[in-house]
Amino acid sequence: MILYLLQPFGLSAFPGNKLLIALAFGSLTFACCFVFGYLVSMPVQKRVRTWRVWHEILSIFTMILFIGICNFLLFTALFHYPLRFDLFLMFVNWTFIIGIFISVFSTFLSYQRYLRGRLNDLLDKTTDEQTGISVTIHDTRVRGNDVTVPINDLLYIEAQKNNVVVGYLLDGKLKKAELQTSLTAVLGDLGEYDNIFQCHRSFVVNLNNITKAYGNSNGYTMELGGGLATVPVSRSFVGKLKSFIS
């Protein structure tokens, strides 16, 4: 439809049926997307550990270049133009002008979809590296009981007035422990671990245990431990979360 409405490459001067010509280029473009997706993009994604936004952008721009080359060859065949480099550059330039808007929109939708449903696939998890490591969260009361748990079992820490509640896994179930301390002190104790992330003024989470996320740019709700707990991401921390996983 874009080709039919804008009619670039001299299509406006074509005396024949412009819709059929546009359909021919559209069909070739669809075929290029299909071939590129299944023969190039999908195999590469399987080899890349974490498919990030810049991977998606690079993949789309490479696909646009592939589409431009194929459409240029079809153009020269249909209109009997010589295979000239300057003509090829003009053709690829137009292809990128048309494709850039679709690319930006497609990348944005893909990114939002990943954030909503596959946040765990975007994170560089350090679960294997932290196997066997335990962390201690200190209780500031004189006779308080510190909590020591394997870091891979730690789900979240929630601030509640003068106390914090530590949510962690024990035998596959969610357990909670209340300690008298502050979230600032907890972050100080766990500051050396990059997977400990403050997502809300009252919540700190272990990014390794995030399994799903829902929401939009105004905020997210993240599931931890396969749905055993949910933690909010406030609007002020959304940008930090996006930059953390980009």
Beta strands, then each sheet from edge to edge (+ up, - down):
strand 1: 134-137
strand 2: 147-150
strand 3: 154-160
strand 4: 163-170
strand 5: 173-179
strand 6: 196-200
strand 7: 203-206
strand 8: 210-216
strand 9: 219-224
strand 10: 229-233
sheet 1: 1+ 2-
sheet 2: 5+ 4- 3+ 7- 6+
sheet 3: 8+ 9- 10+
end
